[in-house]
Each structure stands twice: as C-alpha cells, then as structure tokens.
C-alpha cells in the first residue's frame, strides 16, 4: 500500500474529505491538518471534487517530529 500525505485547501473540503476517507478508506490524521491516505483513496476525493494538495516533505517531517517530541506542559 502506497501512502501519501495530503492537506486540504479549505475547512469545508477538510470536513467532507475526512468523512469520505474515514468511511470508505483508511486514513491517518496528523497534526496541522495532515492526513496519510492510500494512493488509491485519492480517487474518492477527486470524485467528490474536493480541493487538496500533497503535503511537502517539510510539513511531514514537522508533524512527525511533534509526535516524537511533544511540547512539555508548563507547570505553574
């Protein structure tokens, strides 16, 4: 399974697109609105005319870094 990371171009497409992916495919949600989806699932988004783009390598690296090293809470 080839996995691609995408980011929706607007909030409405994000809500509708996530619903489509969650109900009809496998989707992984990362921080900052990034989603990991199978390459074949992009056809679902295209069929619904949803606006998305492929995430850059930098965006993917930042999202993964936030998972590995989360910000420590500040205790007062």
HTML snippet that shows the backbone in 3Dmol.js (N, CA, C, O; Angstrom):
<script src="https://3Dmol.org/build/3Dmol-min.js"></script>
<div id="view" style="width:600px;height:400px;position:relative"></div>
<script>
const pdb = `
ATOM      1  N   UNK A   1       0.848  -1.175   0.000  1.00  0.00           N
ATOM      2  CA  UNK A   1       0.000   0.000   0.000  1.00  0.00           C
ATOM      3  C   UNK A   1       0.894   1.240   0.000  1.00  0.00           C
ATOM      4  O   UNK A   1       1.701   1.427   0.910  1.00  0.00           O
ATOM      5  N   UNK A   2       0.750   2.071  -1.007  1.00  0.00           N
ATOM      6  CA  UNK A   2       1.487   3.325  -1.085  1.00  0.00           C
ATOM      7  C   UNK A   2       0.735   4.394  -0.320  1.00  0.00           C
ATOM      8  O   UNK A   2      -0.448   4.630  -0.565  1.00  0.00           O
ATOM      9  N   UNK A   3       1.427   5.044   0.613  1.00  0.00           N
ATOM     10  CA  UNK A   3       0.817   6.063   1.460  1.00  0.00           C
ATOM     11  C   UNK A   3       1.283   7.439   1.009  1.00  0.00           C
ATOM     12  O   UNK A   3       2.474   7.657   0.789  1.00  0.00           O
ATOM     13  N   UNK A   4       0.335   8.369   0.872  1.00  0.00           N
ATOM     14  CA  UNK A   4       0.669   9.751   0.552  1.00  0.00           C
ATOM     15  C   UNK A   4       0.078  10.645   1.638  1.00  0.00           C
ATOM     16  O   UNK A   4      -0.941  10.314   2.245  1.00  0.00           O
ATOM     17  N   UNK A   5       0.719  11.760   1.868  1.00  0.00           N
ATOM     18  CA  UNK A   5       0.236  12.719   2.851  1.00  0.00           C
ATOM     19  C   UNK A   5      -0.361  13.907   2.120  1.00  0.00           C
ATOM     20  O   UNK A   5       0.237  14.455   1.194  1.00  0.00           O
ATOM     21  N   UNK A   6      -1.556  14.294   2.554  1.00  0.00           N
ATOM     22  CA  UNK A   6      -2.249  15.398   1.897  1.00  0.00           C
ATOM     23  C   UNK A   6      -2.678  16.429   2.926  1.00  0.00           C
ATOM     24  O   UNK A   6      -2.692  16.174   4.130  1.00  0.00           O
ATOM     25  N   UNK A   7      -3.027  17.600   2.412  1.00  0.00           N
ATOM     26  CA  UNK A   7      -3.575  18.664   3.231  1.00  0.00           C
ATOM     27  C   UNK A   7      -4.682  19.312   2.402  1.00  0.00           C
ATOM     28  O   UNK A   7      -4.470  19.664   1.242  1.00  0.00           O
ATOM     29  N   UNK A   8      -5.854  19.467   2.999  1.00  0.00           N
ATOM     30  CA  UNK A   8      -6.969  20.068   2.286  1.00  0.00           C
ATOM     31  C   UNK A   8      -6.771  21.577   2.194  1.00  0.00           C
ATOM     32  O   UNK A   8      -6.161  22.188   3.071  1.00  0.00           O
ATOM     33  N   UNK A   9      -7.293  22.167   1.125  1.00  0.00           N
ATOM     34  CA  UNK A   9      -7.085  23.591   0.881  1.00  0.00           C
ATOM     35  C   UNK A   9      -8.038  24.501   1.645  1.00  0.00           C
ATOM     36  O   UNK A   9      -7.763  25.692   1.794  1.00  0.00           O
ATOM     37  N   UNK A  10      -9.147  23.965   2.128  1.00  0.00           N
ATOM     38  CA  UNK A  10     -10.054  24.786   2.936  1.00  0.00           C
ATOM     39  C   UNK A  10     -10.794  23.896   3.928  1.00  0.00           C
ATOM     40  O   UNK A  10     -10.799  22.670   3.808  1.00  0.00           O
ATOM     41  N   UNK A  11     -11.411  24.535   4.901  1.00  0.00           N
ATOM     42  CA  UNK A  11     -12.057  23.818   6.012  1.00  0.00           C
ATOM     43  C   UNK A  11     -13.228  22.949   5.544  1.00  0.00           C
ATOM     44  O   UNK A  11     -13.378  21.821   6.015  1.00  0.00           O
ATOM     45  N   UNK A  12     -14.050  23.447   4.638  1.00  0.00           N
ATOM     46  CA  UNK A  12     -15.198  22.662   4.166  1.00  0.00           C
ATOM     47  C   UNK A  12     -14.748  21.379   3.473  1.00  0.00           C
ATOM     48  O   UNK A  12     -15.313  20.311   3.706  1.00  0.00           O
ATOM     49  N   UNK A  13     -13.729  21.488   2.622  1.00  0.00           N
ATOM     50  CA  UNK A  13     -13.214  20.295   1.952  1.00  0.00           C
ATOM     51  C   UNK A  13     -12.561  19.341   2.950  1.00  0.00           C
ATOM     52  O   UNK A  13     -12.613  18.124   2.773  1.00  0.00           O
ATOM     53  N   UNK A  14     -11.947  19.894   3.998  1.00  0.00           N
ATOM     54  CA  UNK A  14     -11.332  19.048   5.023  1.00  0.00           C
ATOM     55  C   UNK A  14     -12.388  18.221   5.744  1.00  0.00           C
ATOM     56  O   UNK A  14     -12.204  17.021   5.947  1.00  0.00           O
ATOM     57  N   UNK A  15     -13.483  18.846   6.128  1.00  0.00           N
ATOM     58  CA  UNK A  15     -14.546  18.135   6.838  1.00  0.00           C
ATOM     59  C   UNK A  15     -15.161  17.066   5.943  1.00  0.00           C
ATOM     60  O   UNK A  15     -15.299  15.914   6.354  1.00  0.00           O
ATOM     61  N   UNK A  16     -15.527  17.438   4.738  1.00  0.00           N
ATOM     62  CA  UNK A  16     -16.157  16.493   3.814  1.00  0.00           C
ATOM     63  C   UNK A  16     -15.171  15.392   3.400  1.00  0.00           C
ATOM     64  O   UNK A  16     -15.529  14.217   3.332  1.00  0.00           O
ATOM     65  N   UNK A  17     -13.929  15.794   3.127  1.00  0.00           N
ATOM     66  CA  UNK A  17     -12.921  14.828   2.692  1.00  0.00           C
ATOM     67  C   UNK A  17     -12.570  13.822   3.770  1.00  0.00           C
ATOM     68  O   UNK A  17     -12.421  12.633   3.490  1.00  0.00           O
ATOM     69  N   UNK A  18     -12.437  14.296   5.011  1.00  0.00           N
ATOM     70  CA  UNK A  18     -12.129  13.372   6.097  1.00  0.00           C
ATOM     71  C   UNK A  18     -13.267  12.368   6.274  1.00  0.00           C
ATOM     72  O   UNK A  18     -13.019  11.184   6.502  1.00  0.00           O
ATOM     73  N   UNK A  19     -14.507  12.832   6.171  1.00  0.00           N
ATOM     74  CA  UNK A  19     -15.647  11.923   6.283  1.00  0.00           C
ATOM     75  C   UNK A  19     -15.584  10.858   5.191  1.00  0.00           C
ATOM     76  O   UNK A  19     -15.758   9.671   5.468  1.00  0.00           O
ATOM     77  N   UNK A  20     -15.339  11.275   3.960  1.00  0.00           N
ATOM     78  CA  UNK A  20     -15.263  10.322   2.847  1.00  0.00           C
ATOM     79  C   UNK A  20     -14.153   9.294   3.083  1.00  0.00           C
ATOM     80  O   UNK A  20     -14.349   8.095   2.882  1.00  0.00           O
ATOM     81  N   UNK A  21     -13.002   9.777   3.506  1.00  0.00           N
ATOM     82  CA  UNK A  21     -11.874   8.873   3.729  1.00  0.00           C
ATOM     83  C   UNK A  21     -12.117   7.937   4.911  1.00  0.00           C
ATOM     84  O   UNK A  21     -11.787   6.752   4.849  1.00  0.00           O
ATOM     85  N   UNK A  22     -12.693   8.471   5.982  1.00  0.00           N
ATOM     86  CA  UNK A  22     -12.915   7.659   7.185  1.00  0.00           C
ATOM     87  C   UNK A  22     -13.961   6.578   6.960  1.00  0.00           C
ATOM     88  O   UNK A  22     -13.890   5.511   7.571  1.00  0.00           O
ATOM     89  N   UNK A  23     -14.930   6.840   6.090  1.00  0.00           N
ATOM     90  CA  UNK A  23     -15.988   5.858   5.874  1.00  0.00           C
ATOM     91  C   UNK A  23     -15.697   4.885   4.736  1.00  0.00           C
ATOM     92  O   UNK A  23     -16.293   3.810   4.672  1.00  0.00           O
ATOM     93  N   UNK A  24     -14.780   5.257   3.833  1.00  0.00           N
ATOM     94  CA  UNK A  24     -14.571   4.410   2.657  1.00  0.00           C
ATOM     95  C   UNK A  24     -13.130   3.956   2.447  1.00  0.00           C
ATOM     96  O   UNK A  24     -12.855   3.193   1.521  1.00  0.00           O
ATOM     97  N   UNK A  25     -12.213   4.411   3.288  1.00  0.00           N
ATOM     98  CA  UNK A  25     -10.802   4.049   3.124  1.00  0.00           C
ATOM     99  C   UNK A  25     -10.133   4.090   4.494  1.00  0.00           C
ATOM    100  O   UNK A  25     -10.800   4.255   5.515  1.00  0.00           O
ATOM    101  N   UNK A  26      -8.832   3.941   4.506  1.00  0.00           N
ATOM    102  CA  UNK A  26      -8.058   4.087   5.743  1.00  0.00           C
ATOM    103  C   UNK A  26      -7.404   5.457   5.710  1.00  0.00           C
ATOM    104  O   UNK A  26      -6.885   5.894   4.683  1.00  0.00           O
ATOM    105  N   UNK A  27      -7.440   6.117   6.845  1.00  0.00           N
ATOM    106  CA  UNK A  27      -6.841   7.446   6.922  1.00  0.00           C
ATOM    107  C   UNK A  27      -6.133   7.598   8.261  1.00  0.00           C
ATOM    108  O   UNK A  27      -6.616   7.129   9.292  1.00  0.00           O
ATOM    109  N   UNK A  28      -4.983   8.261   8.230  1.00  0.00           N
ATOM    110  CA  UNK A  28      -4.232   8.583   9.427  1.00  0.00           C
ATOM    111  C   UNK A  28      -4.204  10.094   9.551  1.00  0.00           C
ATOM    112  O   UNK A  28      -3.841  10.797   8.607  1.00  0.00           O
ATOM    113  N   UNK A  29      -4.586  10.587  10.708  1.00  0.00           N
ATOM    114  CA  UNK A  29      -4.621  12.020  10.934  1.00  0.00           C
ATOM    115  C   UNK A  29      -3.398  12.448  11.734  1.00  0.00           C
ATOM    116  O   UNK A  29      -3.093  11.874  12.780  1.00  0.00           O
ATOM    117  N   UNK A  30      -2.705  13.460  11.230  1.00  0.00           N
ATOM    118  CA  UNK A  30      -1.558  14.030  11.916  1.00  0.00           C
ATOM    119  C   UNK A  30      -1.879  15.472  12.291  1.00  0.00           C
ATOM    120  O   UNK A  30      -2.930  16.000  11.929  1.00  0.00           O
ATOM    121  N   UNK A  31      -0.971  16.094  13.013  1.00  0.00           N
ATOM    122  CA  UNK A  31      -1.165  17.483  13.417  1.00  0.00           C
ATOM    123  C   UNK A  31      -1.134  18.412  12.203  1.00  0.00           C
ATOM    124  O   UNK A  31      -0.652  18.056  11.128  1.00  0.00           O
ATOM    125  N   UNK A  32      -1.663  19.604  12.417  1.00  0.00           N
ATOM    126  CA  UNK A  32      -1.662  20.661  11.404  1.00  0.00           C
ATOM    127  C   UNK A  32      -2.436  20.292  10.143  1.00  0.00           C
ATOM    128  O   UNK A  32      -2.120  20.770   9.054  1.00  0.00           O
ATOM    129  N   UNK A  33      -3.442  19.446  10.291  1.00  0.00           N
ATOM    130  CA  UNK A  33      -4.317  19.131   9.165  1.00  0.00           C
ATOM    131  C   UNK A  33      -3.719  18.229   8.111  1.00  0.00           C
ATOM    132  O   UNK A  33      -4.155  18.263   6.960  1.00  0.00           O
ATOM    133  N   UNK A  34      -2.735  17.425   8.466  1.00  0.00           N
ATOM    134  CA  UNK A  34      -2.156  16.482   7.516  1.00  0.00           C
ATOM    135  C   UNK A  34      -2.833  15.129   7.669  1.00  0.00           C
ATOM    136  O   UNK A  34      -3.159  14.696   8.774  1.00  0.00           O
ATOM    137  N   UNK A  35      -3.035  14.476   6.535  1.00  0.00           N
ATOM    138  CA  UNK A  35      -3.670  13.161   6.531  1.00  0.00           C
ATOM    139  C   UNK A  35      -2.850  12.207   5.684  1.00  0.00           C
ATOM    140  O   UNK A  35      -2.439  12.544   4.574  1.00  0.00           O
ATOM    141  N   UNK A  36      -2.612  11.016   6.212  1.00  0.00           N
ATOM    142  CA  UNK A  36      -1.958   9.955   5.460  1.00  0.00           C
ATOM    143  C   UNK A  36      -3.030   9.051   4.882  1.00  0.00           C
ATOM    144  O   UNK A  36      -3.841   8.489   5.619  1.00  0.00           O
ATOM    145  N   UNK A  37      -3.034   8.910   3.563  1.00  0.00           N
ATOM    146  CA  UNK A  37      -4.065   8.109   2.892  1.00  0.00           C
ATOM    147  C   UNK A  37      -3.411   7.207   1.855  1.00  0.00           C
ATOM    148  O   UNK A  37      -2.342   7.531   1.337  1.00  0.00           O
ATOM    149  N   UNK A  38      -4.043   6.081   1.548  1.00  0.00           N
ATOM    150  CA  UNK A  38      -3.530   5.254   0.456  1.00  0.00           C
ATOM    151  C   UNK A  38      -3.650   6.014  -0.866  1.00  0.00           C
ATOM    152  O   UNK A  38      -4.587   6.787  -1.067  1.00  0.00           O
ATOM    153  N   UNK A  39      -2.719   5.792  -1.736  1.00  0.00           N
ATOM    154  CA  UNK A  39      -2.725   6.461  -3.035  1.00  0.00           C
ATOM    155  C   UNK A  39      -4.038   6.232  -3.777  1.00  0.00           C
ATOM    156  O   UNK A  39      -4.523   7.125  -4.473  1.00  0.00           O
ATOM    157  N   UNK A  40      -4.606   5.057  -3.633  1.00  0.00           N
ATOM    158  CA  UNK A  40      -5.854   4.739  -4.333  1.00  0.00           C
ATOM    159  C   UNK A  40      -7.052   5.537  -3.786  1.00  0.00           C
ATOM    160  O   UNK A  40      -8.054   5.705  -4.481  1.00  0.00           O
ATOM    161  N   UNK A  41      -6.946   6.025  -2.544  1.00  0.00           N
ATOM    162  CA  UNK A  41      -8.047   6.779  -1.932  1.00  0.00           C
ATOM    163  C   UNK A  41      -8.177   8.183  -2.511  1.00  0.00           C
ATOM    164  O   UNK A  41      -9.204   8.834  -2.321  1.00  0.00           O
ATOM    165  N   UNK A  42      -7.164   8.650  -3.204  1.00  0.00           N
ATOM    166  CA  UNK A  42      -7.250   9.978  -3.802  1.00  0.00           C
ATOM    167  C   UNK A  42      -8.361  10.046  -4.852  1.00  0.00           C
ATOM    168  O   UNK A  42      -8.913  11.115  -5.113  1.00  0.00           O
ATOM    169  N   UNK A  43      -8.679   8.907  -5.445  1.00  0.00           N
ATOM    170  CA  UNK A  43      -9.773   8.865  -6.421  1.00  0.00           C
ATOM    171  C   UNK A  43     -11.107   9.216  -5.756  1.00  0.00           C
ATOM    172  O   UNK A  43     -11.969   9.828  -6.386  1.00  0.00           O
ATOM    173  N   UNK A  44     -11.280   8.833  -4.492  1.00  0.00           N
ATOM    174  CA  UNK A  44     -12.501   9.201  -3.761  1.00  0.00           C
ATOM    175  C   UNK A  44     -12.629  10.712  -3.634  1.00  0.00           C
ATOM    176  O   UNK A  44     -13.710  11.271  -3.818  1.00  0.00           O
ATOM    177  N   UNK A  45     -11.530  11.360  -3.321  1.00  0.00           N
ATOM    178  CA  UNK A  45     -11.545  12.816  -3.173  1.00  0.00           C
ATOM    179  C   UNK A  45     -11.764  13.504  -4.513  1.00  0.00           C
ATOM    180  O   UNK A  45     -12.489  14.495  -4.601  1.00  0.00           O
ATOM    181  N   UNK A  46     -11.137  12.977  -5.544  1.00  0.00           N
ATOM    182  CA  UNK A  46     -11.304  13.560  -6.873  1.00  0.00           C
ATOM    183  C   UNK A  46     -12.738  13.413  -7.371  1.00  0.00           C
ATOM    184  O   UNK A  46     -13.268  14.313  -8.021  1.00  0.00           O
ATOM    185  N   UNK A  47     -13.358  12.289  -7.069  1.00  0.00           N
ATOM    186  CA  UNK A  47     -14.745  12.064  -7.491  1.00  0.00           C
ATOM    187  C   UNK A  47     -15.703  13.043  -6.820  1.00  0.00           C
ATOM    188  O   UNK A  47     -16.737  13.388  -7.393  1.00  0.00           O
ATOM    189  N   UNK A  48     -15.370  13.491  -5.617  1.00  0.00           N
ATOM    190  CA  UNK A  48     -16.207  14.447  -4.890  1.00  0.00           C
ATOM    191  C   UNK A  48     -15.801  15.899  -5.182  1.00  0.00           C
ATOM    192  O   UNK A  48     -16.394  16.828  -4.634  1.00  0.00           O
ATOM    193  N   UNK A  49     -14.804  16.095  -6.035  1.00  0.00           N
ATOM    194  CA  UNK A  49     -14.293  17.425  -6.409  1.00  0.00           C
ATOM    195  C   UNK A  49     -13.824  18.208  -5.189  1.00  0.00           C
ATOM    196  O   UNK A  49     -14.114  19.396  -5.049  1.00  0.00           O
ATOM    197  N   UNK A  50     -13.090  17.523  -4.305  1.00  0.00           N
ATOM    198  CA  UNK A  50     -12.562  18.156  -3.107  1.00  0.00           C
ATOM    199  C   UNK A  50     -11.159  18.686  -3.389  1.00  0.00           C
ATOM    200  O   UNK A  50     -10.367  18.049  -4.083  1.00  0.00           O
ATOM    201  N   UNK A  51     -10.872  19.849  -2.844  1.00  0.00           N
ATOM    202  CA  UNK A  51      -9.606  20.528  -3.090  1.00  0.00           C
ATOM    203  C   UNK A  51      -8.577  20.126  -2.033  1.00  0.00           C
ATOM    204  O   UNK A  51      -8.786  20.355  -0.841  1.00  0.00           O
ATOM    205  N   UNK A  52      -7.476  19.530  -2.466  1.00  0.00           N
ATOM    206  CA  UNK A  52      -6.394  19.112  -1.574  1.00  0.00           C
ATOM    207  C   UNK A  52      -5.082  19.238  -2.320  1.00  0.00           C
ATOM    208  O   UNK A  52      -5.057  19.413  -3.538  1.00  0.00           O
ATOM    209  N   UNK A  53      -4.008  19.149  -1.584  1.00  0.00           N
ATOM    210  CA  UNK A  53      -2.677  19.132  -2.189  1.00  0.00           C
ATOM    211  C   UNK A  53      -1.822  18.124  -1.440  1.00  0.00           C
ATOM    212  O   UNK A  53      -2.122  17.765  -0.301  1.00  0.00           O
ATOM    213  N   UNK A  54      -0.769  17.676  -2.077  1.00  0.00           N
ATOM    214  CA  UNK A  54       0.171  16.792  -1.393  1.00  0.00           C
ATOM    215  C   UNK A  54       0.994  17.621  -0.419  1.00  0.00           C
ATOM    216  O   UNK A  54       1.418  18.731  -0.739  1.00  0.00           O
ATOM    217  N   UNK A  55       1.213  17.081   0.757  1.00  0.00           N
ATOM    218  CA  UNK A  55       1.996  17.768   1.776  1.00  0.00           C
ATOM    219  C   UNK A  55       3.471  17.782   1.371  1.00  0.00           C
ATOM    220  O   UNK A  55       3.959  16.859   0.719  1.00  0.00           O
ATOM    221  N   UNK A  56       4.155  18.828   1.763  1.00  0.00           N
ATOM    222  CA  UNK A  56       5.587  18.916   1.471  1.00  0.00           C
ATOM    223  C   UNK A  56       6.357  18.025   2.441  1.00  0.00           C
ATOM    224  O   UNK A  56       5.848  17.640   3.494  1.00  0.00           O
ATOM    225  N   UNK A  57       7.581  17.708   2.067  1.00  0.00           N
ATOM    226  CA  UNK A  57       8.427  16.897   2.938  1.00  0.00           C
ATOM    227  C   UNK A  57       8.656  17.591   4.276  1.00  0.00           C
ATOM    228  O   UNK A  57       8.723  16.936   5.316  1.00  0.00           O
ATOM    229  N   UNK A  58       8.774  18.902   4.249  1.00  0.00           N
ATOM    230  CA  UNK A  58       8.986  19.665   5.484  1.00  0.00           C
ATOM    231  C   UNK A  58       7.764  19.583   6.409  1.00  0.00           C
ATOM    232  O   UNK A  58       7.915  19.423   7.620  1.00  0.00           O
ATOM    233  N   UNK A  59       6.567  19.690   5.847  1.00  0.00           N
ATOM    234  CA  UNK A  59       5.345  19.580   6.659  1.00  0.00           C
ATOM    235  C   UNK A  59       5.228  18.202   7.298  1.00  0.00           C
ATOM    236  O   UNK A  59       4.830  18.082   8.457  1.00  0.00           O
ATOM    237  N   UNK A  60       5.570  17.175   6.550  1.00  0.00           N
ATOM    238  CA  UNK A  60       5.500  15.801   7.065  1.00  0.00           C
ATOM    239  C   UNK A  60       6.520  15.608   8.180  1.00  0.00           C
ATOM    240  O   UNK A  60       6.210  15.014   9.213  1.00  0.00           O
ATOM    241  N   UNK A  61       7.723  16.102   7.976  1.00  0.00           N
ATOM    242  CA  UNK A  61       8.777  15.968   8.991  1.00  0.00           C
ATOM    243  C   UNK A  61       8.389  16.703  10.274  1.00  0.00           C
ATOM    244  O   UNK A  61       8.618  16.194  11.372  1.00  0.00           O
ATOM    245  N   UNK A  62       7.808  17.884  10.145  1.00  0.00           N
ATOM    246  CA  UNK A  62       7.386  18.644  11.323  1.00  0.00           C
ATOM    247  C   UNK A  62       6.275  17.922  12.077  1.00  0.00           C
ATOM    248  O   UNK A  62       6.295  17.873  13.307  1.00  0.00           O
ATOM    249  N   UNK A  63       5.317  17.368  11.361  1.00  0.00           N
ATOM    250  CA  UNK A  63       4.212  16.648  12.004  1.00  0.00           C
ATOM    251  C   UNK A  63       4.732  15.419  12.745  1.00  0.00           C
ATOM    252  O   UNK A  63       4.292  15.136  13.859  1.00  0.00           O
ATOM    253  N   UNK A  64       5.655  14.695  12.142  1.00  0.00           N
ATOM    254  CA  UNK A  64       6.220  13.518  12.803  1.00  0.00           C
ATOM    255  C   UNK A  64       7.081  13.918  13.994  1.00  0.00           C
ATOM    256  O   UNK A  64       7.089  13.221  15.008  1.00  0.00           O
ATOM    257  N   UNK A  65       7.800  15.025  13.889  1.00  0.00           N
ATOM    258  CA  UNK A  65       8.632  15.494  14.998  1.00  0.00           C
ATOM    259  C   UNK A  65       7.772  15.885  16.192  1.00  0.00           C
ATOM    260  O   UNK A  65       8.176  15.671  17.335  1.00  0.00           O
ATOM    261  N   UNK A  66       6.599  16.453  15.950  1.00  0.00           N
ATOM    262  CA  UNK A  66       5.699  16.833  17.039  1.00  0.00           C
ATOM    263  C   UNK A  66       5.165  15.604  17.761  1.00  0.00           C
ATOM    264  O   UNK A  66       4.893  15.656  18.960  1.00  0.00           O
ATOM    265  N   UNK A  67       5.016  14.515  17.046  1.00  0.00           N
ATOM    266  CA  UNK A  67       4.551  13.279  17.677  1.00  0.00           C
ATOM    267  C   UNK A  67       5.667  12.696  18.544  1.00  0.00           C
ATOM    268  O   UNK A  67       5.424  12.258  19.668  1.00  0.00           O
ATOM    269  N   UNK A  68       6.885  12.695  18.015  1.00  0.00           N
ATOM    270  CA  UNK A  68       8.016  12.105  18.734  1.00  0.00           C
ATOM    271  C   UNK A  68       8.445  12.941  19.928  1.00  0.00           C
ATOM    272  O   UNK A  68       8.799  12.394  20.973  1.00  0.00           O
ATOM    273  N   UNK A  69       8.417  14.259  19.786  1.00  0.00           N
ATOM    274  CA  UNK A  69       8.877  15.144  20.860  1.00  0.00           C
ATOM    275  C   UNK A  69       7.828  16.219  21.116  1.00  0.00           C
ATOM    276  O   UNK A  69       7.991  17.361  20.686  1.00  0.00           O
ATOM    277  N   UNK A  70       6.757  15.862  21.810  1.00  0.00           N
ATOM    278  CA  UNK A  70       5.714  16.851  22.077  1.00  0.00           C
ATOM    279  C   UNK A  70       6.213  17.954  23.006  1.00  0.00           C
ATOM    280  O   UNK A  70       7.162  17.776  23.770  1.00  0.00           O
ATOM    281  N   UNK A  71       5.556  19.073  22.914  1.00  0.00           N
ATOM    282  CA  UNK A  71       5.904  20.207  23.768  1.00  0.00           C
ATOM    283  C   UNK A  71       5.566  19.855  25.211  1.00  0.00           C
ATOM    284  O   UNK A  71       4.472  19.369  25.497  1.00  0.00           O
ATOM    285  N   UNK A  72       6.506  20.101  26.118  1.00  0.00           N
ATOM    286  CA  UNK A  72       6.287  19.792  27.521  1.00  0.00           C
ATOM    287  C   UNK A  72       5.323  20.814  28.128  1.00  0.00           C
ATOM    288  O   UNK A  72       5.424  22.007  27.844  1.00  0.00           O
ATOM    289  N   UNK A  73       4.401  20.352  28.952  1.00  0.00           N
ATOM    290  CA  UNK A  73       3.480  21.306  29.582  1.00  0.00           C
ATOM    291  C   UNK A  73       4.204  22.179  30.609  1.00  0.00           C
ATOM    292  O   UNK A  73       5.150  21.746  31.268  1.00  0.00           O
ATOM    293  N   UNK A  74       3.747  23.371  30.718  1.00  0.00           N
ATOM    294  CA  UNK A  74       4.337  24.295  31.685  1.00  0.00           C
ATOM    295  C   UNK A  74       3.532  24.220  32.968  1.00  0.00           C
ATOM    296  O   UNK A  74       2.329  24.478  32.974  1.00  0.00           O
ATOM    297  N   UNK A  75       4.196  23.868  34.042  1.00  0.00           N
ATOM    298  CA  UNK A  75       3.536  23.777  35.338  1.00  0.00           C
ATOM    299  C   UNK A  75       3.791  25.050  36.127  1.00  0.00           C
ATOM    300  O   UNK A  75       4.919  25.537  36.204  1.00  0.00           O
ATOM    301  N   UNK A  76       2.742  25.570  36.700  1.00  0.00           N
ATOM    302  CA  UNK A  76       2.895  26.795  37.492  1.00  0.00           C
ATOM    303  C   UNK A  76       2.562  26.554  38.930  1.00  0.00           C
ATOM    304  O   UNK A  76       2.636  27.476  39.743  1.00  0.00           O
TER     305      UNK A  76
END
`;
const viewer = $3Dmol.createViewer("view");
viewer.addModel(pdb, "pdb");
viewer.setStyle({}, {cartoon: {color: "spectrum"}});
viewer.zoomTo();
viewer.render();
</script>
